[in-house]
Amino acid sequence: MSVLMALGMEVYNVAFKMGYNAMPGGLSNMTNAVFPDALREAAFMWIFVFIFSNLWGNRIGHALASRIIRPGKDNPFFIMLMISGCTVLIMCPTMSLAASILFNICLGGAPVTQLPAIWVGTVLKNFPMALLWNLFAAGPLTRLIFRGVCRGNIQLKSAEDSI
């Protein structure tokens, strides 16, 4: 999921950086020129996503969701939505801070005193996309891939047991 979230968010942010959001028609005018830059940035940003999600993002997200959900009583789809939403609630500000420091302060030369404003602006820009990307693209695709891999492993194990 880390790779897919990083890739999707980098495509979105690079398209913003290239000004597609300000054009008439908005992001619908995006061209393939976005993808090489997004792939370059995602090539290292996914590592930050992976580290931060494993250190605290997933844990705190699950802890927040557990205050809302009732396992065994709630619909599994609702449980998945709450866990995903609460994880994005933690990870989006975390990754927005990392990106603000890296791209705006270190590489962009913005003054450190502007970091709080840059970070809040980055969260406001990224949160809606991160939530939708997680719920409708990265999450379902990751679950589909893992279901396929797990089924393959189960079938392989069954075949080995029958030999």
Secondary structure, DSSP 8 states (H G I E B T S, - for coil): -HHHHHHHHHHHHHHHHTTGGGSTTGGGG--TTHHHHHHHHHHHHHHHHHHHIIIIIHHHHHHHHHTT--TTTS-HHHHHHHHHHHHHHHHHHHHHHHHIIIIIIITT---GGGHHHHHHHHHHHHHHHHHHHIIIIIHHHHHHHHHHHHHHHHHHHHHHHH-
